[in-house]
Amino acid sequence: MTEVRNDPLLGKIYASLDQSEITYQVLLEESLKADVIYLGENHNNKIHHQYQLQIVQDFIDQGKRPRIGFEFFSVDQTGYLMSFVTQQSSGPHGKDEKQAEIQLRQNLGWQDRPELTWQFYFRLIKQASENGLTVFGADLPNGIIRRLTRNGVDELNAVERGLLKSTNMEDEAYQSLMIGKFKEAHCGFAQPKMMEKMYQTWLERNDAMAHSIAAIHKEFPQEPIIVIIGSGHVEHNMGVYDRVKHHIPDIKQLNLGLMEITIKPSGLQEYFSLEKEGERVFLPAHEYVWFTQRSSYEDPCEKFREMLKRMKQ
């Protein structure tokens, strides 16, 4: 385990367009102008979830009633989320409140997940319940995601395909970029067919989340939507971001990346270097970046490389 690094960028916020440092107040003011605000996270980083709670609370304090969307919950779980929010808003306390949390966790299938991970998201749900806010799951059902990843779109039956919200947006440069990222996430180990299915799943998930966000916006056009989402789903203003724009061309979105500092020290320019695929140059990963401490300094691929080395000996 590498010692935690005290990096000079920690806690600082930058606008990617000109790489200028801004204050949190400026970020909040810009966020309040948007219809959809993406809070791109590392799912396991507690600081990211603390910042999300802060932003949601500041929206409430400004008289807004944001709708909270979650990548980590699926569209079919929205009823469980809303039942908890509306029941808690009407007043259960003490043991009843704890029992309601336990029941929600079971309904969402989270009873076997680590307590810390559950609390990251439950605190946001509870915050919504205390303020009577609308919450929704945005992603595809887990069973469909598994089927897509293992079997691909063509193997789904008619009922399963009916749950998809495909935009049929094609982008070869984006596909090449994302497959490269998938390979990197798998420590360089990647079978072409597996990568193809992963990319299909990625697109269908982004389409589904974009459809959910657009539906909520059309129902509540005067109130902002705050989306709790893995940062990769909105990188370069693509993925979910450009699909929401496909549904509602004049919508105003803001893409905030809660970004962990790198394992080894990096200069500011390295964080904002532009990615390319052929002649295509992509936008910066996020419109705004808020630097945070890492949740771990371990290289996830180190053990994998050591295992391969032993296998070759």
N, C-alpha and C positions, 0 to 999 in steps of 0.2 A: 504494500500500500504506500503510494507516494505521499509525502507530507503535503498538507493543504497549502496552496500557494496564495500569498497575499499580493495579488495582481493589481496594478494601478487602475485598471479598467473596471474593477468591481464596483457595482452600484451605479455606474455611469450610463447615461442614455444618449444615443446618437441618432440623428436623422441620416439615413443612408444616402440620400440624394447628393448632399454635399459633405457628408461625414462630419457634420458640426455637432458638438455636444449641446444638448438642450436640458432644461430642467424638467422635473416631473410635472410641474404645473403646466408647462407648454405642452407636454405629451397629453395631459388630461384635457386641456382645451381643444387640441386637435381631435382627440377621441370623441369628445362630446358633439363634434360636428358630423360624425359618421353615422350611417345607418347600421353598419355591421362592423364590429371590432373583433379581430381575431387575436387571442392571447396565446400565441404559439409556445408550447411548453415542452420540456423534457418531463415525461410522465412521473419520473421518480424523484424529481427535485423539489424539496420542500419549500425552498425560497420562491420558486416559480408559483407555487400555489398560494403562498403568502401574498405575493404581489397581485395575483388574481383577486383574492379577497379584498385587498386594498382598493383596487380599481373599481370593482363592483360596488363597494361601499361608498366610494366617492361619487359614483354616478347617482346612487340613491340620495346622497346628501345634497346633490345638485338638483334634486326634484325629478330625476328620471326614474323610470320603471323598466329597467332593462330586462329583456327576455334572455334567459341563459340556456345556451345549447351546449351539449356535451358530445364530443366524439366518442368518449369511453362508454356511452350508453347507446343502445339501439332504438330505432323508432318505435318498435313494439313495446319497449319498456317505459315509454313516456307516460302511460296511464298510471304505472306504479309511482313514478316521480311526482306526478301531479296530485295523486291521491294523498301522498305524504305531505306535500306542500299545503294543500287546502285543509287537510285535517289538522295539521299542526298550527296553522294560522288561526283555527277556531278555538284553540286553547288547551290541548293535553299537556300535562306537566308531570314532573317527577318520574315515577315508575312507568306511567303510561307513555311518556315521551321516550324513555329508553326502550320500551317494548316496541314502540312504533319504529324506532331505528333498527332494531333487530329484525323486525318483520320486513322492512324495506330492503335490508341487506340480503335477506333470504330470497325475496321476490326478484331481486336483480341478479341472483346467483353469485353474490360476492362473499358468501360466508366462509369460503376457503382461501380467500385472498388475504395477504398480510394486513394486520390492523392499521399500520401506518398508511398503506396505500388507500385503504377504505376511508380513513379520516381525511386524507387530502381532498377527496371529492365530496364526502359527506358534509364537511364544513361549508362548502359552497351551496349544497342543497339546503342545509339548515339556514344559511343566510337568506336564501330565497324564501324559505317558509316563514321566517321571522318578518319578512317585508312583503309577503303576499305576491311574489313574483312568479311569472310563468316560466317553467323549465321544460326542456324537451331533450330526448335522445335523438341524435342526428344520424347515426350510422346504420348500416344494414344489420339485420339479426346475425348473431354469431354463427348459427348453423349455416346460413347462406355464405358467409365469409369463408368458413371452412370448406364448403363444397366448391366454391370458386377456386380457392387456393389449391385444392387437391385434384379437382376434375376439370376446371375450366368452364367457361360460359356455355359452350356447346353441349356439355353433358347435363345441364340443368333441365328439369322438366318444365312444363308450361306454368305450373303454379309457382315454382321458384323464379322463373323468368319474369312472372308478373310482379314480383317484388322489386325488381330492378328499375332504376330511373335513368336509364342511359341517355346521354346527350349525343352520343356518337361523335364527339369532338376528337379529331385525330391530329396528332402533332408528332412527326417522326423525330424531331430534335429533342422534344421533351421526353419521348419514349427512350431514346438513347441515353439521355441524361439520367433518368430515373433508374434504368437498368444498371447503369454504372454505380449509382448510389446503393442499389440493392446488393450488388456484388461486394462492394466495400463493406456493407453491414454484415455480410456473410463471410468476412475475412478472405475475400477473393475466391471462395469456393462457390461455383454457380453452374448448374446445368442449364442449357438454353431453354429446354421445355419448362423447367421450374421457374425460370426468370420470366418467361412469357406469361405463365399463369399468375405469377405475382403481380405483374404489370396489369393484367386484365382485372385482377381483384382490386388493385389500387385505383384504377379508373372507375370501377363500379362503386366503390366506397366513396370516392370524391363526388361522383354524380349524385349518389343518395344523400350525402350530407348537404350538398348544394341545393338539392330539391327541398330538403327539410327547412333550410334557412330561408329560401325564397318563399316558401309557404307561410312561415311565421311572419315574414316581413309584409306579405300581402294582407295578412289578417290584422297586423298591428303596425301600419306604416309610419305612425308618429313616434313610436318608441324604438330605441336602439336594441340591437341584438348583440350580446357578448358571447363569443364562441370559445369554449375551452377545448383546445385542439392540439395535437402533436404538431410541432412547427413544420415538419416536412410536408404536411398536407396543404400548406399555403406558401411554400417557398417560391420566390421569384414571381409572386403574384399570380401563381398558376394553381393547378390542382383544384381545390374547392373554390378559391378566389375567382378564377376566371370562369368557372362554371356558374357561380352565382350571377356574375355579370352577364353571362349568356342568357339567363332567365330574366334578369331585370337590368337592361343596359345602362340606365341612368342612376343605378344605386351607388352610394358613396361608401367605400370600404376602407378600413385601416388595418394594416398588417403589422402587428407588433411581435417581434421575436424575443422571447425571454431566452437569452443565449448564454450558455455556459462558456467560461473561458477554456481555452485549449489546455491539454495535459501539459504541454511544454509552453513556455512563454512565447507569445506572438505579438507582433506589432499591430497597430490599429489597421494598417493597410491590408494585412493578411486576412483579417476578418471580412473586409469589404471587397476582396478581389472578385472579379466577375467570372462566372463560369461560361464556358463555350462548348458548343457542339458543332463542328464544321464551321460554317460561316455565321452561325447563329450565336449571338451574345445575349445572355439572359440578364434580366434585371437583378439587382442585389437580392439576397435571400429574403429580406424583410424591409419594409419602409422605415421602420424604427427598430432599434436594437437596444435592449436593456441587459447589460452584462451582469452575470451572477457567478457565484461559486459553483463548482462542480458537485454533483452528487457522488461521484467516484473518480479517483485518479488511476484506476486500474485500466490497462489496455485490454479490452474484451477479446482481442485476437491473440494475445500473447500465449495463453494456454493452448489455443488451437494450433498455433505454429509449433509449439514445443511437442505437442502430440504427433503432428505430422513428421517432425524431425526424428522422433523415437521410432515411428513406423518405418522410416527409411533406413534405419541403422541395422 
